[in-house]
Amino acid sequence: MSTIQTVGSAVGAGSNLGHVLQIEVGVRAILVEKDMDIGSILALAQGSMVEFEKGFDQEIELHVSGQIVAKGYAVKVGENFGLRISSIPSVEDRINALGPKR
């Protein structure tokens, strides 16, 4: 949030950057991913266990538009879960990651 405030305060009069910074985008925290064959998926039932290769204490990736913009660890916030950011690229690198693929 402080980054947005800093960038927003640097916006000159008549600039559209302030409007761009207000655009809402979908954000996903990717805990784990796994490929499974269709037979295994169809065999799932209530109470089934799916084991993943990633440990519960490893970093989670934060994605925007399919690009990693930060990494962190799961935390409990009241009755909800959150992501405590542990590493994040520079603002320039994050903006470039969200642009067209080269």
C-alpha positions as semicolon CSV with decimal commas, in nm:
position;residue;x (nm);y (nm);z (nm)
1;M;0,000;0,000;0,000
2;S;0,282;0,242;0,076
3;T;0,418;0,189;-0,276
4;I;0,087;0,296;-0,430
5;Q;0,069;0,603;-0,206
6;T;0,426;0,700;-0,296
7;V;0,367;0,653;-0,667
8;G;0,027;0,823;-0,646
9;S;0,171;1,129;-0,471
10;A;0,427;1,165;-0,751
11;V;0,155;1,185;-1,014
12;G;0,138;1,529;-1,169
13;A;-0,183;1,715;-1,246
14;G;-0,353;1,586;-1,560
15;S;-0,176;1,250;-1,552
16;N;-0,367;0,925;-1,607
17;L;-0,138;0,722;-1,379
18;G;-0,373;0,775;-1,085
19;H;-0,655;0,612;-1,283
20;V;-0,434;0,321;-1,389
21;L;-0,340;0,253;-1,026
22;Q;-0,711;0,216;-0,941
23;I;-0,774;-0,062;-1,197
24;E;-0,876;-0,383;-1,020
25;V;-0,713;-0,710;-1,129
26;G;-0,753;-1,067;-1,011
27;V;-0,490;-1,185;-0,764
28;R;-0,425;-1,555;-0,688
29;A;-0,211;-1,708;-0,416
30;I;-0,088;-2,040;-0,554
31;L;-0,037;-2,282;-0,268
32;V;0,046;-2,590;-0,475
33;E;-0,017;-2,737;-0,817
34;K;-0,022;-3,096;-0,934
35;D;-0,096;-3,286;-1,254
36;M;-0,335;-3,578;-1,213
37;D;-0,472;-3,821;-1,469
38;I;-0,846;-3,821;-1,531
39;G;-0,889;-4,164;-1,372
40;S;-0,741;-4,039;-1,044
41;I;-0,963;-3,731;-1,050
42;L;-1,275;-3,940;-1,113
43;A;-1,176;-4,170;-0,826
44;L;-1,180;-3,880;-0,576
45;A;-1,450;-3,900;-0,313
46;Q;-1,535;-3,712;0,005
47;G;-1,251;-3,780;0,247
48;S;-0,995;-3,860;-0,025
49;M;-0,642;-3,732;0,031
50;V;-0,434;-3,573;-0,243
51;E;-0,066;-3,552;-0,155
52;F;0,152;-3,270;-0,290
53;E;0,530;-3,245;-0,317
54;K;0,545;-2,905;-0,146
55;G;0,585;-2,875;0,231
56;F;0,334;-2,673;0,433
57;D;0,604;-2,425;0,538
58;Q;0,731;-2,341;0,188
59;E;0,669;-2,012;0,009
60;I;0,343;-1,945;-0,174
61;E;0,345;-1,753;-0,501
62;L;0,122;-1,449;-0,555
63;H;0,009;-1,425;-0,918
64;V;-0,150;-1,142;-1,116
65;S;-0,249;-1,217;-1,476
66;G;-0,055;-1,544;-1,459
67;Q;0,270;-1,373;-1,356
68;I;0,446;-1,406;-1,019
69;V;0,451;-1,065;-0,849
70;A;0,554;-1,175;-0,498
71;K;0,619;-1,473;-0,272
72;G;0,529;-1,524;0,091
73;Y;0,402;-1,751;0,364
74;A;0,048;-1,838;0,468
75;V;-0,066;-1,673;0,791
76;K;-0,392;-1,673;0,985
77;V;-0,563;-1,334;1,012
78;G;-0,859;-1,368;1,247
79;E;-1,078;-1,636;1,088
80;N;-0,920;-1,587;0,744
81;F;-0,591;-1,676;0,582
82;G;-0,351;-1,421;0,442
83;L;-0,012;-1,404;0,274
84;R;0,284;-1,244;0,450
85;I;0,508;-1,119;0,167
86;S;0,867;-1,240;0,202
87;S;1,010;-1,142;-0,136
88;I;0,893;-0,903;-0,403
89;P;1,058;-0,772;-0,720
90;S;1,101;-0,401;-0,785
91;V;0,798;-0,203;-0,906
92;E;0,956;-0,184;-1,253
93;D;1,006;-0,563;-1,268
94;R;0,646;-0,624;-1,155
95;I;0,509;-0,386;-1,419
96;N;0,723;-0,551;-1,689
97;A;0,600;-0,897;-1,580
98;L;0,240;-0,785;-1,633
99;G;0,309;-0,659;-1,987
100;P;0,305;-0,858;-2,309
101;K;0,521;-1,171;-2,320
102;R;0,837;-1,133;-2,524
